Amino acid sequence: MNTAFLDAQNLAWKIHHVEAGFADRSILSSYESERKLIAENLLNFDAAYAKLFSQRQPSAVEVGSASADNPRNAEAEKAANSQHAEENEFVKMFKASCEFTSGYGVAYNPNIYNWSEDHPA
């Protein structure tokens, strides 16, 4: 939904410019090419994120009881738990894809309307 708001704003300014006579109707065709890559990336992210949500993570009790039987010292247990947290796929996915989860992930590829280092403006 967050991404859709930004896409709607992109389409809205183009429609406004066409309807107000500031731009030719041809600018509307740029919306699809800009949206396509964003939509594909979002769908891929959603599928991977949904898969992670559907996987069961071990509870803290299960992790604790598994290590309680092991006579290792507390420092080794702490290091193992820390390593497990760092390797958690759910956390890694969330951090890597925060642009989608935050709603700030829409960055259209350069074209005549979107600035880049090579843009003539």
C-alpha positions as semicolon CSV with decimal commas, in nm:
position;residue;x (nm);y (nm);z (nm)
1;M;0,000;0,000;0,000
2;N;0,283;0,242;0,082
3;T;0,432;0,193;-0,263
4;A;0,092;0,236;-0,428
5;F;0,055;0,584;-0,279
6;L;0,377;0,696;-0,444
7;D;0,278;0,538;-0,775
8;A;-0,062;0,709;-0,756
9;Q;0,110;1,042;-0,697
10;N;0,329;0,978;-1,001
11;L;0,025;0,914;-1,218
12;A;-0,171;1,203;-1,066
13;W;0,084;1,471;-1,150
14;K;0,100;1,345;-1,508
15;I;-0,277;1,345;-1,548
16;H;-0,293;1,693;-1,394
17;H;-0,032;1,827;-1,636
18;V;-0,215;1,677;-1,934
19;E;-0,559;1,800;-1,823
20;A;-0,427;2,148;-1,741
21;G;-0,262;2,172;-2,082
22;F;0,093;2,185;-1,945
23;A;0,201;1,859;-2,109
24;D;0,120;1,636;-2,403
25;R;-0,085;1,321;-2,342
26;S;0,220;1,112;-2,440
27;I;0,372;1,162;-2,091
28;L;0,113;0,919;-1,955
29;S;0,288;0,631;-2,133
30;S;0,595;0,675;-1,907
31;Y;0,396;0,558;-1,604
32;E;0,388;0,192;-1,707
33;S;0,761;0,166;-1,775
34;E;0,842;0,342;-1,446
35;R;0,601;0,127;-1,243
36;K;0,691;-0,210;-1,397
37;L;1,031;-0,256;-1,229
38;I;0,900;-0,127;-0,894
39;A;0,602;-0,365;-0,914
40;E;0,823;-0,664;-0,998
41;N;1,060;-0,587;-0,709
42;L;0,768;-0,539;-0,470
43;L;0,604;-0,867;-0,574
44;N;0,932;-1,054;-0,527
45;F;0,981;-0,894;-0,185
46;D;0,621;-0,970;-0,080
47;A;0,655;-1,336;-0,178
48;A;0,984;-1,379;0,012
49;Y;0,858;-1,185;0,315
50;A;0,531;-1,381;0,328
51;K;0,730;-1,705;0,318
52;L;0,934;-1,592;0,617
53;F;0,617;-1,499;0,806
54;S;0,476;-1,844;0,748
55;Q;0,786;-2,020;0,882
56;R;0,788;-2,097;1,252
57;Q;1,072;-1,941;1,448
58;P;1,187;-2,127;1,763
59;S;1,056;-1,970;2,082
60;A;1,289;-1,827;2,345
61;V;1,192;-2,116;2,576
62;E;1,292;-2,373;2,312
63;V;1,624;-2,201;2,250
64;G;1,687;-2,171;2,624
65;S;1,600;-2,532;2,703
66;A;1,816;-2,660;2,419
67;S;2,117;-2,479;2,558
68;A;2,033;-2,554;2,926
69;D;2,128;-2,920;2,873
70;N;2,467;-2,815;2,747
71;P;2,722;-2,752;3,027
72;R;2,903;-2,476;2,831
73;N;2,964;-2,150;3,008
74;A;2,730;-1,849;2,989
75;E;2,962;-1,652;2,759
76;A;2,956;-1,923;2,492
77;E;2,576;-1,941;2,516
78;K;2,549;-1,564;2,485
79;A;2,774;-1,564;2,177
80;A;2,571;-1,842;2,015
81;N;2,243;-1,658;2,077
82;S;2,392;-1,337;1,939
83;Q;2,513;-1,517;1,628
84;H;2,168;-1,675;1,580
85;A;2,004;-1,330;1,598
86;E;2,247;-1,189;1,342
87;E;2,180;-1,477;1,103
88;N;1,800;-1,461;1,139
89;E;1,660;-1,448;0,783
90;F;1,355;-1,252;0,892
91;V;1,569;-0,974;1,039
92;K;1,802;-0,970;0,738
93;M;1,506;-0,948;0,497
94;F;1,344;-0,668;0,697
95;K;1,664;-0,463;0,703
96;A;1,746;-0,525;0,336
97;S;1,395;-0,431;0,224
98;C;1,316;-0,143;0,457
99;E;1,246;0,078;0,157
100;F;0,931;-0,126;0,089
101;T;0,826;-0,172;0,452
102;S;0,871;0,201;0,520
103;G;0,701;0,322;0,203
104;Y;1,004;0,509;0,072
105;G;1,118;0,248;-0,177
106;V;1,000;0,395;-0,503
107;A;1,293;0,510;-0,712
108;Y;1,206;0,513;-1,080
109;N;1,475;0,455;-1,337
110;P;1,606;0,762;-1,516
111;N;1,412;0,892;-1,815
112;I;1,324;1,233;-1,954
113;Y;1,117;1,308;-1,639
114;N;1,343;1,146;-1,376
115;W;1,679;1,305;-1,314
116;S;2,007;1,116;-1,330
117;E;2,373;1,208;-1,370
118;D;2,324;1,185;-1,749
119;H;2,001;1,389;-1,760
120;P;2,024;1,686;-1,999
121;A;1,882;1,925;-1,736
